[in-house]
Amino acid sequence: MRRFGHLIDLAAPAGMPLRVLHLGGGGLTLARYVAATRPGSNQLAVESDAAVAELVRRRLPLDQPLDQPTDQLLDRPGRPRAGTGAVAVQVADARAVLEQVPAGSFDVVIADVFTGNQTPAHLTSVEFTAAAARALAPPGIYAANIGDGPPLAHARRRVAAVRSVFRHTCVIAEAAVLRGRRFGNLVVAAGGHQLPIAGLTRRTAADPFPARMVEGAELDRFVAGSEPITDAHAEPSPAPPGWLALKKSDWERQDHAGHC
């Protein structure tokens, strides 16, 4: 999440409102950060799990008109109304919403979608990435969270897919993940214009869990020989190994047992 926060910080001059599309709402952590650091920003968070969205609405409400009906926050389907400075939450499939928003509607598109512990296959492809590019206004930034482990075959193909759509791309990850020593998360960021590489490098290196920036020739080597994922052959991202791969059903059984 900190990596996404750095991208938000560097996407525009400090304090300037942004139009942000969050694919994967969760607890609205990043949306809260945007609201706090860029007042007046209009945001749309898409969450596929209605139970999660309702839990956040009841237990973790924002100090914004989050509970307003979505159609009161949008001037067109999927587009935040100018000047509202609000967060609209839509319960729907991320790609379905992405493909319906008007072209150029957002300054930043964040894809952080996991069903259980895997990203659904239809959110990993070239076609999905192209839909994100269409939703961005220049010089917008697209970023996605990728979960993968050795030998990073899925991550390499995801990054290749992003590079096939965007002119500029970089990857941010901890060194141990990049070297294939353990399962972890990689953030791929992209845009049609130059990315804030210098600022990202400084910020990620200073994080509590420092990360490396991969771009240019090093990124060429990272994806060398990897075919971009397409809809025709897309698969969900790999599940974490061992105890990290505890399925949603297991969590539900444990939760049920705890209330008996």
N, C-alpha and C positions, 0 to 999 in steps of 0.2 A: 504493500500500500504506500510506503514511503516513496518508492520509485515513481508511482503515479503522481504523488504529491509534488515531486520535483518537476515533473513535466507540466503540471498545472502552474507551478510557480514561474516557469520559464516560457510559457506559451504566449505571454503578452506582458506589457509593463505592469509592475506591481499595482494591485488594487483595481485594475481594469476588469469590468464584468465580462464573463465568457458565457457562451451557449455550450452546454456540456450534455452529451448523451452518455448515460451509464448503462451499458448492457450487462446486467447482473447487478441488481440493487443491493441485495444483502441487507446489512444494517445501516446502509446509507453513510458509511464512514467517509468516503471520499466526497460525497455530496455535501456533507456537513463542513468538511475542510474548505471546499470551494465557497460555500456560503459565508464562512467566517473570514476568509482571506480576500475574497472578491465579491463584496456586497453588491447586490443588484443582478447577480448572475442568474440566468434562466436555465434550469436543468430538468431533464427528463430521465428518470430512472426506470428501467424495465426489469421486472422481476417475474420469473415464470412460476414461482411457488407462491400461491395465494396465501398459504398459512404463514409464510415468512413475512410477506408484506403486511398482513394483518397484525402479526406480533409486533413488528416495528412501529406500526401506526399507534398501537395501544401502549406499548411499553417504552418505546424510544422515540417519542415525537420530536420533530424539529420545531424550533421557534420561528416557524414560517407557516404560511397557509398550506401545509402539506395535506390537510384533510379536505381541501376543496376538491370538488369533482374535477377530473382531468380535463373535461371539455371547457371548464371555466379558466383553465390555465393555458390553453392552447388556442392559437388563432387559426390553425389548420391542423388536421390530424397529425400528431407527432411533433408539432412545432410549438415551443414555448412562446407565449404572448409577450411582445416587446414590453419591457419595463416592469414586469411583474416581480422579478427577483425571487421567484418561487421555485420549488421542486415539485414537479408532477410525478406521480408514481403510477405506472401502468402495469397491470398483471397480464403478461402475454409472453409469447415466444420472442426472444431477442431478434432473431433474423426476420421474423414476420414484421415487426415494428420497423426495423432498420430499412427494409425494402419499401416501406410505405411513406417514410418521411420525405418531405420535399428536398430536392437537391440543394446543397449549400446551406442547410439549416443549422449546422453546428460548427463551432470552432474546435472542439475536442470530442473525439469518440473513444470511449474506454470500453474494452471488451474484457470482462473479468467474470466469465460465466462457467460455473461448475455445477453439474448435477451429481450429487454425492461428492465424489472426488475426481471426476473426469469432465472435461469439456465435451459437450455433445458434438458428434461428427459434423453436423451441418454448419457449425460455427468455426470450422478450422480451415475452410477452403479458399481458393482464389476467388470464387464467386462471392463468398461472404465478404472477403476483404474489398472486392470491387464495390460492393454495396456500401461499405463504410466510407470508401473514398468518395463516392457520389454524394454522401450526406454531408461531407465537409466543405466549408467555405475556405478559399485560400486565405492565408497560409495555415490551414488547419493541421492538427496533429491526431494521428491514430495510434493507439497503444493497446496491446493485448497481453494478458498474463498467460503464460504457457507452463504447464506442469509436465516435467519429464525427468528421466534418469538415464544412466548409461545404456546405450551409447549415444543418446540424444537424437535418435533417428527421427522421432516425431517433431522435435523442436526444430531441427534443421529443415525439414520439409515445410513446417509452418512459416519459418522465416523466409524460405524460398518463395512461398506463396505471397507473402507480403511484398517481397522485393519485385515480384512480377507485376505488381500493381502500382507501387509507389517509387518515386525516383530516389528518395533518400530514406535510408533505414539504419537503425542501430539496435544492438541487443545489450541489455543490462542484466548481469547475474553475478552471483558470488563465484569466486575462483574455483571452489571445490565442485560446484555444479558444472561449470564450463569444462573442467578437466575430467568430468565423468567419474568423480569419486563418490557422488551420492545423488539421490533424487532431490529435486528442488524446483524452484520457480525461476523462469527467465521472463523478462519483460522485453517485448519487441516494440519499438516506437518507429513511426514512419510519417512521411509527409511529402507533399509535392515540392516543398521548398527546403532549404538547408535547416537541419535540426540544431538546437542549441547544445552542440556536443561539448564544448568547453565547460559550460555551466553544469551540465549533467555529470561530466567526469569529476569535477570538483565535489559536487554534492554527494554523489554515490560513494566516492572514496572516503568521505567523512561520516558516512552512516554508522550506526552502532554495529551493524553487520555489513562491512564494506563490500562493495560490488565493483566489478570491472566493466568497462565500456568496450564493446566490440563493434568496430565499424571499418569502413574502407577495405583495404586489402586483407585485413584479418577476418572481416566478415565474409569476404570472397572465399577464403579458405574454409571457414566454418560451414558454409552451405555447399561447397564443391561436391558435385556428383549427386546432389539431392534434388529430386523432382518435386515441384510444387504440388501440394495437395489440391485435388479438384473434387467437386461434388461426386463425380462418378466413382471415386475410390476413397472417399473420406471415411475415417474411423475415429472413434472417441480418443481423446488423449489417454496415455497410459495411466493406470491406477498406481498410486504409491505402494511400495512394498510393505510387507509385515503389518504391524499394528496401525500404521498410518492409513492402511487401506480398509479400515473398518467400514463396512457398508452402512448405508442409511438405515436399512432394516435392523441392523444390529443395534444402532443407536436407539431406534424406536423401541426395541425390546428392552434395552437397559432402562430407558426412561419409564416404560410401563412398569417394570419391576420395581423401580424406585418409588412409584406411587401406590404400590399395593400394600 
